[in-house]
Amino acid sequence: MYKQVLKCLEGYEKVLDIGCGSGWFARKCIEAGHCYIGVDYSTEAIEAAREAAPEAIFYEIDIAKDQEIIKSEDFDIVIFISFLEHIHNDLEVLEAIPLQKPVIFVVPNRLSKGHIRAFRSAEKVFKRYGQIIEFNKVFKMRGNRWIDWVISGIRLPDGGEFDFEVQEVK
Ligand SMILES: C[S@@+](CC[C@H](N)C(=O)[O-])C[C@H]1O[C@@H](n2cnc3c(N)ncnc32)[C@H](O)[C@@H]1O
């Protein structure tokens, strides 16, 4: 799944990663040549991330409470990997993205520890997020334990039509 996200990031310089975790993906992004800004509310995750990727910038912010960094224009693409299912106000957070900004998000098909929602189909993902994000590419990624939906799109005022094909990737 991370490989697919990296592919979708090609061509974008400055990546804002919300719910970035402990820096493993930050490292991959730096190695791929991106400038990287990571945000997480866990002090431990941010400390580990700063060690793993000293070239990147990290902020300790609770995004459920404060979305100012997402409202800024100072990034080329914003990504949410396995994050939106952890917060109640996921729609409010996505609505904070400036219009026309590219977005990648990854959500799961199964509930697990800390998840408050999951999506059995790409249609269900579209039903929740399709009015905020225009879906350009949708990947169904089969992992060891569950399926991840990887969505690459654009923040638009009314989202877009359900006219995408789901590409299955193993
Ligand atoms: C499942 S992990 C995913 C980490 C990383 N994106 C990855 O794919 O490896 C979810 C991350 O979101 C962070 N998180 C959860 N709620 C948050 C919030 N309200 N604000 C910022 N970060 C949050 C957690 O601390 C954790 O690092």
The ligand as a MOL file (V3000), in Angstrom:
LIG
                    3D

  0  0  0     0  0            999 V3000
M  V30 BEGIN CTAB
M  V30 COUNTS 27 29 0 0 0
M  V30 BEGIN ATOM
M  V30 1 C -2.5440 3.8260 12.3110 0
M  V30 2 S -1.4130 5.1090 12.6310 0 CHG=1
M  V30 3 C -0.8720 5.4760 10.9790 0
M  V30 4 C 0.4870 6.0920 10.9730 0
M  V30 5 C 1.0690 6.3770 9.5750 0
M  V30 6 N 0.2240 7.2450 8.7900 0
M  V30 7 C 1.3240 5.0900 8.8550 0
M  V30 8 O 0.6190 4.7710 7.9070 0
M  V30 9 O 2.2500 4.3590 9.2760 0 CHG=-1
M  V30 10 C -2.4410 6.4900 13.0210 0
M  V30 11 C -1.6560 7.6970 13.4860 0
M  V30 12 O -2.5450 8.8010 13.6540 0
M  V30 13 C -2.1880 9.5020 14.8290 0
M  V30 14 N -3.3760 10.2270 15.2900 0
M  V30 15 C -4.5360 9.7070 15.7270 0
M  V30 16 N -5.4060 10.6810 16.0550 0
M  V30 17 C -4.7690 11.8580 15.8000 0
M  V30 18 C -5.1470 13.2270 15.9070 0
M  V30 19 N -6.3400 13.5780 16.3890 0
M  V30 20 N -4.2640 14.1750 15.5260 0
M  V30 21 C -3.0380 13.8180 15.0340 0
M  V30 22 N -2.6180 12.5470 14.9200 0
M  V30 23 C -3.4780 11.5760 15.2960 0
M  V30 24 C -1.6940 8.4170 15.7860 0
M  V30 25 O -0.8670 8.9360 16.7950 0
M  V30 26 C -0.9490 7.4820 14.8320 0
M  V30 27 O 0.3970 7.8370 14.7030 0
M  V30 END ATOM
M  V30 BEGIN BOND
M  V30 1 1 1 2
M  V30 2 1 2 3
M  V30 3 1 2 10
M  V30 4 1 3 4
M  V30 5 1 4 5
M  V30 6 1 5 6
M  V30 7 1 5 7
M  V30 8 2 7 8
M  V30 9 1 7 9
M  V30 10 1 10 11
M  V30 11 1 11 12
M  V30 12 1 11 26
M  V30 13 1 12 13
M  V30 14 1 13 14
M  V30 15 1 13 24
M  V30 16 1 14 15
M  V30 17 1 14 23
M  V30 18 2 15 16
M  V30 19 1 16 17
M  V30 20 1 17 18
M  V30 21 2 17 23
M  V30 22 1 18 19
M  V30 23 2 18 20
M  V30 24 1 20 21
M  V30 25 2 21 22
M  V30 26 1 22 23
M  V30 27 1 24 25
M  V30 28 1 24 26
M  V30 29 1 26 27
M  V30 END BOND
M  V30 END CTAB
M  END
